[in-house]
Amino acid sequence: MTTASPTLKRARRLMQPTAAILLTVLLLGVPFMIIIFTAGKDQGAALNPDLSPPATWQLWSNLATVLDEGNMVQALFGSLLVMVPSVLLVLVLGSLASWILARRSSRSMAVLYALAISGIVLPPAVVTIVLLLRQLGLAGTAIGMISVYTGMYLSTVIFFVTGFIRTIPMELEEAARMDGAGPFRVFWKVIVPLLTPTLATASILICLYIWNDVFYALFVIGGRIDTLPLNLFDVASAGLYLQRWHMIFSYIILMSLPLLTVFVFLQRKIISGITSGAVK
């Protein structure tokens, strides 16, 4: 039996990361380049978006035009109005529920945990949600939309956090109780600091879902509160950006910048939150 030469082994080791990098560039880099190149063109050159770079870059002027014509500032505040309270409520309620579910091992707690995470695989019924909000007088309001998002993504936080809390030694909580700490102080001083990477991961995922949501926002608050995706849908379908792909892609770039900024600052915590379960 012949063995592979060191040169062949080295070539095989290099092929795997090279193939992974090329695949990543193909899947992520090509769409990103199309968006940037199209956003930098004029209307005539952007009629058919492709990978050809613009002859004359007009990216900054297109971004300025979008800010001036697209009513983005009001839509930005609308998105923040529903996203920030939703994320805070989901993180607080989800982490508290996860702490209880992780520390209780009864059969009823197992049933509650299964019900709590069932929202990940069971899609919410839009018609039922809208009818219920109308009965409660919350349809078309920020409170109604916040309630919908909180209920939808609570399962995600419970799923993320419960498994992590189960890896935290009970001795840490017992030591805090022996020092006279109550339940809330134990949770706030002992559990929450350890949950920071996991909560950061859940936060960016939920922010991404809410920030880009059109479907549920259209039925619950459509026409009453302007969010960035709804505003883009309105201006594009109303003809303001009809066949103006350079403006649509410029809008998408501006809409993505806040989340991209958050990701840049939280990327280390996000990565550690994703890998923490495997490390422990």
N, C-alpha and C positions, 0 to 999 in steps of 0.2 A: 504494500500500500504506500502510495506516494503522498507526501504532505505538501501543502501549499507553501510557496516561497514567502519570505518576509515581505517582499515587495507586493505580492498579491494580497496578503493579509492587510497590509497598510492601505492598499487601494480599496479593499472592501470596507474598512473602517471609515474611510473618508466618503464613500459613496452614500452611506446612510444619512449623515448630517447634511451633505450637499443636496440630496434629494428632498429632504425635509425643508431646507431653506428655499429651494426652487418652488416647491409646492405652496409654501406660505406666500412667496412673492406672487405666484400665479393667482391664488385665491383672494388675497388681500390687496396686493400692490396694484394689480390691473384695474379693479373697480375704483380704487383711490386715485389712480392717475387719470382715469376717464373723468372723474368729478373735478379734479383740479384743472385739467386741460380745458374742459368745457366751460368751467366757470371763468376762465381767463380769456375766452374768445368774445367776439361780437356776435350779434344775433344771427347774421347770415352764416358765419362759420360754425355756429353751434347748432344748426338745424338737425344735423345727424351726428350725435355724440360718438366720438371714436378716440383712438389713442394718438392721433396726430396733435402735436403741440401747436398752440396758437402762433400765428405769424407775428402778431403784436399783442403783448400781454395787456389785458384790461381788467385783471382780477380785482385790484383795489377799487377802481371806479365802479365795477359791478357790485362789489360788496357795499359800497356807499349808497348806490342806487337802491339796493334791497332794503337797507336800513331806512332810507327816506320814503320809499313807496310802499313797503310791505307791512307797515304797522307792527314791526317786530318788538318794539319796546313794550307795548301794552300786552302782546302775546307772551313775552318773557315773564312779566309779572303774573299773568294768569297761570302759566305753567308752574312758577314757584309757589303760587298760592295754594295749589292742590298737591304739589309734590312734597314740599318740605314738611307740612303737618302729617301727611300720609306716611312718609318714611319714619318720622319720629314716633308716631303711634305704633307702627308695625314693629319697630325695634324694641320699644319699651314693653308693649304687651306681649310680643313674641318671646323676648328673653325671660320675662317673668313667668310666662306659661311654661317655657322650656325648663326652667329651673325646678318648678314643681314636678313636671312630668319626668325629669331625669332622676329626681331624688325619691320618688315614690315607685315602688315595685309591685303594687297590687294589680289584680286583673282589671279592675275598673280603670286604672291609670293607663294600662296597655290599650284598652278600648278607646279611651279618650285620645291617646296619642295617634292611634290609627285614624280616628275621625279628624283630628287636627291636621294631619298631613294629607288627607284625601283631596284637599283642594288643589294639590299639585297636579293630579291626573284628571280631576273632574272639572270640566269647564263650567263657569257660572252661566246661568240662563239669563240672557240679556233682557228678554221680555218680562220675566218675573221680577228682575231687579228694578226695571223702570216702573212697573206697576206698583211695586212695594214702595218705592220712593215717592210716587204720586200720592199714595194713600197717606204717607207720613208728611207730605208737604215739603219734601226735600229734593224733588226733581228740578233740575236746572240750577242747583245751588252748589257752592263750593263744599258745604258740609256733606251734601249727598255724595259728591264725587270722592271726597276724602274717605267717607265711610265705605264706599265700594272698593277703592284701592286697598284700604286697610284689611277688609275682609278677604280680598283676593290674594294678597301676598303674605298674610299671616302664616299660612302653611309653609311658605318657603323659609321664613325665619325659624319657625319651630323645627323644621327638618334640619337646618344647618346647625342650630345652637344646641338642641337636645343631645345629639351625639357627642358634641364637644364637652358639654358639662359632665357627661358620664365619665369622661377621662380625668376630671379634676378630683384629686383625692378628698374624701370627706374629712380627713384630719384638719385640713385648712379651715373649714367651716366650724368644726368642733373647737378648734383653738380660739377662734374669734368669739364663739359663744361663751367659752370659759372666761374670756376677758370682759364679759358683760355686754357684748354686742347683740342687739336685737335682730330679728329677721331682715328688716329692710337694710340695716347697716351692714350685715353680713353680705347681702346681695350686692350692695353698692360698693363696698370697700374690698371685698374678696373676689366675687364672681365677675363683676363688670370689667375690672382691669384685665382679667385673663381672657375675656371674650372680645377684646378690642379687635384683633385680626379677623375673627369670624364675623363680627358685626360690620366691619369695614367691607368685607366681601359681600355680605348680604345687602349692604347699603348701595353699593355701586350697581348690583344686579337689579334691585328694585327701582333705583333711580333711572336706569336704562329702560326698564319696562314702562314706567310712568311717563318719562320724558318723550318717548316715541309713540305713545298710545294715541290712536285715532279712533279705533272701533268703539270702545266703551265711552270715551269722552263725547263722541258724536251723538250717542243715544241719550246720555245722562245730562250733559251740559251744553250740547251743541247749540250755538246761536246765542247763548246767554253769557258764557265766560269764554274768552278767547285764549287758547293755548297755542304754542308754536306749531304743533302738527296740524291742529284744526285751522289755524290761520294760513298755513301753507296750502292746505287742501282748498280753502275758500278762494284764495287769490289765484291759484292755478286753475281751478274749475270755472271761476268767474270770467276768465279771459285776460286778467291782468298780466299773467305770465304764460298765456297760451302760446305754445311753440317757441317760448323763450327759455330754452334749456339752460342758457348761461345764467339766467336769473334764478331758476329753480335750484340749480346746483350751488350757486352762491348762497342762497337761502339755507340749503342743507349744511354747507360749511359753517355758517354762522350759528345755526341751531346746534351743531355738534361741538362747538368750542367749549361751552361750559362743562359738559360731561367729560370731554377730553382733558380739561384742566384738572377736574376732580380726580380722574384716573391717574394722571401724572403724579399728583401729590400722594395718592393712596396706594400706588402700585405695589410697594413693598408689603404693606399690610394685607393687601388683597392676595398676593402670592402666598404669604405665610398663612393666611386664613384658609386657602385652598389646600395647602399641603400639611397643615397642622395635624389633621387626623391621622395621616399616614406616618408622620414623624412620631407621634405619641404611640 
